[in-house]
Amino acid sequence: MNFDAHGDIWTDVTHHYLNGESDIFRKYHYDRFKKGQIEGGIFVIWNDPPFDKDPLKRTHQMMAAISHEEPDCADILKICRSYEDMVTARKEGKMYTFIGLEGLKSVGEDVDMIEEFYNFGARHASLTWNEENPLATGALGTPERGLTDLGRRAVRKIEDLGMILDVSHLNDTSFWDLLDAASGPVVATHSNCRALCDQRRNLTDDQLKALAETGGMVGLNSFNEFVHPDIHKQTVENLVKHLVHMVEIMGIDHVGFGFDFCEYLCGDTLDSFSSQENPYTIGLEDCSQVPNVIAEMKRVGFNDEEIEKISHKNWHNLIHKVMK
C-alpha cells in the first residue's frame, strides 16, 4: 500500500461544496485512490489562485467544506488527528488522511492562529507557497529574503504542537534559516532533486542531506516540470531516477512519496504554476497509475523491504515520531 504525503483534494472538495454538492470524495476521487493502492496521505488546505487574494476567507471556506465532507465519507475515509487514529483506520480498512496547511499566508502576522488550525485538525504546515509573506519567502520570492522573526516563532509553535514541519516551496535562504530554527525532524513533502532537474522547487544534494540529518524526509513529486527539462523525457522512468538519487544521498529511511497530483484542478489555478498543457508525468497521469512507479522501482532494483519503506513505512515512522 502507498502513502501520498501531498495532495490537493480539499481544493477540489471546496470547489464542489461551494456548488452545493455533498459526498464529494466518494464521487470524484475514491475509485482512483483505490486503483492506485493509496491507503492514506496528507490533504492540504491551500489558498489556491485566484482565491489567494483573501487567504483567510479561503482557508475558512475550505475548513467549512472539510467539516461538511467528513461525516459524508466517514465510512470510507477517516480524517486523522493522531498516529493512533491512523492505526485505527487501517484496522477498519478505511482510507485515512491528515489535514495539512500548504503555506500560512492566511495567518498574516498572527502566529497564534496556527493553534486555531491545529484545534480544527491540522497536523502539518509549511510556511509559504511560492509567495513572500510575513513569515518567510517562497521559491518565487526575493532570493536573499529568508525567515523573519515571526517565521521563527511559527516554527517553534508548529514543533511545540507536534505538527509536521515542511520546507516545501521555500526559497534557499528560507530553507536554511528554517533548518537553523528547527529542533526536530523537518520534511519536504513534495520535492525532487535539483541535480537531475534544475528547478528552484527542487532540492540540492546539500539540502537533501541536511533534511536527513534532522531525521526528516523528502516526498517524490510527480509534477512533470520537476522531473526533466525536456517535455518528452518527463516519464515515470526519469521520475524514479530522482528516487534513486534521493536514496543515494539521504539513505533509504528518509525517502517517500508526495506526488502532488493536480490533474483535477481548474484552469486558473493550474495556470498559476504550470507552463505546460498537462501537469502530469507520462505514465503517471493521476493517482490510479501509482503501481507504474512501483513496477519501475522493482525494475531498477529496489527490493520488497525497500519498497515498503518508501511507499508507506517511512512516513508512518515520521508521523509516530512527530505527532504528540
C-alpha positions as CSV (number, residue, x, y, z in Angstrom):
1,M,0.0,0.0,0.0
2,N,1.1,3.6,-0.6
3,F,1.1,6.8,1.5
4,D,1.0,10.1,-0.5
5,A,2.3,13.0,1.6
6,H,0.9,15.8,-0.5
7,G,-2.5,16.1,-2.3
8,D,-4.8,19.0,-3.1
9,I,-8.1,17.0,-2.6
10,W,-9.6,19.7,-0.3
11,T,-9.2,22.2,-3.1
12,D,-11.5,20.1,-5.3
13,V,-13.8,19.3,-2.4
14,T,-14.2,23.0,-1.7
15,H,-15.0,23.7,-5.4
16,H,-17.8,21.2,-5.4
17,Y,-19.0,22.1,-1.9
18,L,-19.5,25.8,-2.9
19,N,-21.6,24.5,-5.8
20,G,-23.9,22.8,-3.3
21,E,-22.6,19.2,-3.7
22,S,-22.1,16.6,-1.0
23,D,-20.2,13.3,-0.6
24,I,-17.6,14.7,-2.9
25,F,-14.6,12.5,-2.2
26,R,-16.6,9.3,-2.9
27,K,-18.0,10.7,-6.2
28,Y,-14.8,12.2,-7.7
29,H,-11.7,10.7,-6.1
30,Y,-12.2,7.4,-4.2
31,D,-12.0,5.0,-7.1
32,R,-8.7,6.5,-8.4
33,F,-7.1,6.1,-5.0
34,K,-8.2,2.5,-4.7
35,K,-6.9,1.7,-8.1
36,G,-3.6,3.4,-7.2
37,Q,-3.4,1.3,-3.9
38,I,-3.1,4.6,-2.0
39,E,-4.3,3.9,1.5
40,G,-3.6,7.3,3.1
41,G,-1.9,10.7,2.9
42,I,-1.9,14.4,3.7
43,F,-4.6,16.5,2.0
44,V,-3.7,20.2,2.3
45,I,-5.6,23.4,2.8
46,W,-4.1,25.7,0.1
47,N,-5.0,29.2,-0.8
48,D,-5.2,28.5,-4.5
49,P,-5.0,31.3,-7.0
50,P,-7.1,33.3,-7.7
51,F,-8.6,32.8,-4.1
52,D,-5.2,33.7,-2.5
53,K,-6.2,37.4,-2.6
54,D,-8.2,36.8,0.6
55,P,-6.3,33.8,2.1
56,L,-8.1,33.7,5.5
57,K,-11.5,33.7,3.8
58,R,-10.4,30.9,1.5
59,T,-9.0,28.9,4.4
60,H,-12.2,29.2,6.4
61,Q,-14.2,28.2,3.2
62,M,-12.0,25.1,3.0
63,M,-12.5,24.3,6.7
64,A,-16.2,24.5,6.2
65,A,-16.0,22.2,3.2
66,I,-14.0,19.7,5.2
67,S,-16.4,19.8,8.1
68,H,-19.3,19.2,5.7
69,E,-17.5,16.4,3.9
70,E,-16.2,14.5,6.9
71,P,-19.4,12.8,8.0
72,D,-20.4,12.0,4.4
73,C,-17.3,10.0,3.7
74,A,-16.8,8.6,7.2
75,D,-17.4,5.0,6.1
76,I,-14.5,5.1,3.6
77,L,-12.2,7.9,4.8
78,K,-11.0,8.8,8.3
79,I,-9.6,12.3,9.0
80,C,-6.9,11.6,11.5
81,R,-5.7,13.8,14.3
82,S,-3.1,11.4,15.7
83,Y,-1.0,8.4,14.9
84,E,-3.5,6.2,16.8
85,D,-6.3,7.5,14.5
86,M,-4.3,6.2,11.6
87,V,-3.7,2.8,13.2
88,T,-7.5,2.5,13.8
89,A,-8.4,3.5,10.3
90,R,-6.0,0.9,8.9
91,K,-7.5,-1.8,11.1
92,E,-11.0,-0.8,9.9
93,G,-9.9,-1.0,6.3
94,K,-10.6,2.7,5.7
95,M,-8.5,5.2,3.8
96,Y,-7.1,7.9,6.1
97,T,-5.8,11.4,5.7
98,F,-4.2,14.1,7.8
99,I,-5.1,17.7,7.2
100,G,-2.2,19.8,6.1
101,L,-1.6,23.6,5.7
102,E,0.2,24.4,2.4
103,G,1.5,27.8,3.4
104,L,0.5,30.1,6.2
105,K,-0.3,33.3,4.3
106,S,-3.7,33.2,5.9
107,V,-2.4,33.9,9.4
108,G,-0.9,37.3,8.4
109,E,1.2,38.4,11.4
110,D,-1.0,36.4,13.9
111,V,1.1,33.3,14.5
112,D,-1.2,32.2,17.3
113,M,-3.8,31.5,14.7
114,I,-1.8,28.3,14.0
115,E,-3.4,26.9,17.2
116,E,-6.9,27.5,15.7
117,F,-6.0,25.4,12.7
118,Y,-4.4,22.7,15.0
119,N,-7.6,22.6,17.0
120,F,-9.6,22.1,13.8
121,G,-7.4,19.1,12.9
122,A,-4.3,20.3,11.0
123,R,-1.2,18.2,11.8
124,H,1.1,19.5,9.1
125,A,2.3,23.0,8.0
126,S,4.6,24.8,5.6
127,L,5.3,28.5,5.9
128,T,4.7,29.6,2.3
129,W,3.5,28.6,-1.1
130,N,5.6,30.3,-3.8
131,E,4.9,33.8,-2.4
132,E,6.6,36.1,0.1
133,N,4.6,36.5,3.3
134,P,5.2,37.9,6.8
135,L,6.8,34.6,7.9
136,A,9.2,33.6,5.1
137,T,9.9,33.7,1.4
138,G,8.7,31.2,-1.2
139,A,10.5,29.9,-4.3
140,L,9.4,32.8,-6.5
141,G,10.2,35.5,-3.9
142,T,13.3,37.6,-3.3
143,P,16.3,35.2,-3.3
144,E,18.1,37.0,-0.4
145,R,15.0,37.2,1.9
146,G,14.7,34.4,4.4
147,L,12.8,33.6,7.6
148,T,11.5,36.5,9.6
149,D,11.3,36.7,13.4
150,L,7.6,35.8,13.0
151,G,8.6,32.9,10.9
152,R,10.9,31.6,13.7
153,R,8.0,31.9,16.1
154,A,5.9,29.9,13.7
155,V,8.5,27.2,13.5
156,R,8.6,26.9,17.3
157,K,4.8,26.8,17.5
158,I,4.5,24.1,14.8
159,E,7.0,22.0,16.6
160,D,5.6,22.5,20.0
161,L,2.1,21.4,18.8
162,G,3.5,18.2,17.3
163,M,2.8,19.1,13.7
164,I,4.9,18.0,10.7
165,L,7.2,20.9,9.7
166,D,7.5,21.2,5.9
167,V,10.1,23.2,3.9
168,S,8.4,22.7,0.5
169,H,8.1,25.8,-1.6
170,L,10.6,27.8,0.4
171,N,13.5,29.6,-1.3
172,D,17.0,28.5,-0.5
173,T,17.6,31.3,2.1
174,S,14.4,30.5,4.0
175,F,15.2,26.7,3.8
176,W,18.5,27.2,5.6
177,D,17.0,29.7,8.1
178,L,14.2,27.2,8.9
179,L,16.7,24.4,9.5
180,D,18.6,26.6,11.8
181,A,15.5,27.4,13.7
182,A,14.1,23.9,13.9
183,S,14.9,21.4,16.7
184,G,13.3,18.2,15.3
185,P,12.6,16.4,12.1
186,V,11.9,18.6,9.0
187,V,10.4,17.3,5.8
188,A,9.9,18.4,2.2
189,T,6.6,16.6,1.4
190,H,6.7,17.2,-2.4
191,S,10.1,18.0,-4.0
192,N,12.6,16.4,-6.3
193,C,16.3,16.7,-7.0
194,R,17.9,19.8,-8.4
195,A,20.9,17.7,-9.6
196,L,18.6,16.0,-12.1
197,C,16.3,18.9,-12.9
198,D,17.4,22.4,-12.2
199,Q,14.2,23.9,-10.8
200,R,14.0,26.3,-7.8
201,R,11.4,24.0,-6.3
202,N,13.7,21.0,-6.3
203,L,16.4,20.4,-3.6
204,T,20.1,20.4,-3.9
205,D,22.2,17.5,-2.6
206,D,23.2,19.6,0.4
207,Q,19.6,20.3,1.2
208,L,18.7,16.6,0.9
209,K,21.5,15.6,3.3
210,A,20.5,18.3,5.8
211,L,16.9,17.1,5.9
212,A,18.1,13.5,6.5
213,E,20.3,14.8,9.4
214,T,17.2,16.2,11.1
215,G,15.6,12.8,11.0
216,G,13.2,14.1,8.3
217,M,12.1,13.0,4.8
218,V,11.5,14.0,1.2
219,G,8.4,13.0,-0.8
220,L,8.9,12.3,-4.5
221,N,6.9,14.8,-6.6
222,S,5.1,13.7,-9.9
223,F,4.7,17.2,-11.3
224,N,6.2,16.9,-14.7
225,E,8.2,20.2,-14.7
226,F,10.2,18.9,-11.7
227,V,11.1,15.7,-13.4
228,H,13.1,16.7,-16.5
229,P,13.5,19.9,-18.6
230,D,12.7,18.0,-21.8
231,I,8.9,17.6,-22.1
232,H,9.4,14.2,-23.9
233,K,11.5,12.9,-21.0
234,Q,9.1,13.7,-18.3
235,T,8.4,10.0,-17.7
236,V,8.0,7.5,-14.9
237,E,11.4,6.1,-15.7
238,N,13.0,9.5,-15.2
239,L,10.9,10.3,-12.1
240,V,12.2,7.1,-10.4
241,K,15.8,8.3,-11.2
242,H,15.0,11.1,-8.7
243,L,14.0,8.5,-6.2
244,V,17.3,6.6,-6.7
245,H,19.3,9.8,-6.3
246,M,17.4,10.7,-3.1
247,V,18.2,7.3,-1.6
248,E,21.8,7.6,-2.6
249,I,22.1,11.0,-0.9
250,M,19.8,10.6,2.1
251,G,19.5,6.9,2.8
252,I,16.5,4.6,2.4
253,D,14.8,5.6,5.7
254,H,14.4,9.3,4.6
255,V,12.5,9.0,1.3
256,G,8.8,8.6,0.5
257,F,6.1,9.7,-1.9
258,G,4.5,13.2,-2.1
259,F,3.1,13.1,-5.6
260,D,1.2,16.4,-5.7
261,F,-1.3,15.2,-8.3
262,C,-3.2,18.1,-9.8
263,E,-4.9,17.0,-13.0
264,Y,-8.3,17.8,-11.4
265,L,-7.5,21.4,-10.6
266,C,-9.4,24.1,-12.6
267,G,-7.7,26.1,-15.3
268,D,-7.0,29.4,-13.4
269,T,-5.4,27.5,-10.5
270,L,-3.4,25.2,-12.7
271,D,-2.2,28.0,-14.9
272,S,-0.7,29.8,-11.9
273,F,2.1,27.3,-11.6
274,S,2.1,25.1,-14.7
275,S,3.6,26.3,-18.0
276,Q,2.7,23.1,-20.0
277,E,-0.6,21.9,-21.3
278,N,-0.7,19.0,-18.9
279,P,0.8,18.8,-15.4
280,Y,1.5,15.1,-15.1
281,T,4.4,12.8,-15.7
282,I,4.0,10.4,-18.7
283,G,2.8,7.1,-17.2
284,L,1.6,8.7,-14.0
285,E,-1.4,10.7,-15.2
286,D,-3.2,10.5,-11.9
287,C,-3.1,8.6,-8.6
288,S,-4.6,5.4,-10.2
289,Q,-1.3,5.0,-12.0
290,V,1.0,4.7,-8.9
291,P,1.5,1.0,-9.5
292,N,3.6,2.0,-12.5
293,V,6.0,3.7,-10.1
294,I,6.2,0.6,-8.0
295,A,6.9,-1.5,-11.1
296,E,9.7,0.8,-12.2
297,M,11.2,0.7,-8.7
298,K,11.3,-3.1,-9.0
299,R,12.8,-2.9,-12.4
300,V,15.7,-0.7,-11.3
301,G,16.5,-3.0,-8.3
302,F,14.6,-1.9,-5.2
303,N,13.7,-5.0,-3.1
304,D,10.4,-5.6,-1.3
305,E,11.6,-4.2,2.0
306,E,12.9,-1.0,0.5
307,I,9.7,-0.5,-1.5
308,E,7.6,-0.9,1.7
309,K,9.7,1.7,3.4
310,I,9.4,4.2,0.6
311,S,5.8,3.5,-0.2
312,H,4.5,4.0,3.4
313,K,6.5,2.8,6.3
314,N,8.9,5.8,6.4
315,W,6.1,8.3,6.6
316,H,4.3,6.2,9.2
317,N,7.5,6.3,11.3
318,L,7.8,10.0,10.9
319,I,4.2,10.6,11.9
320,H,4.7,8.4,15.0
321,K,7.9,10.4,15.9
322,V,6.4,13.9,15.4
323,M,2.7,13.9,16.4
324,K,2.0,14.3,20.1
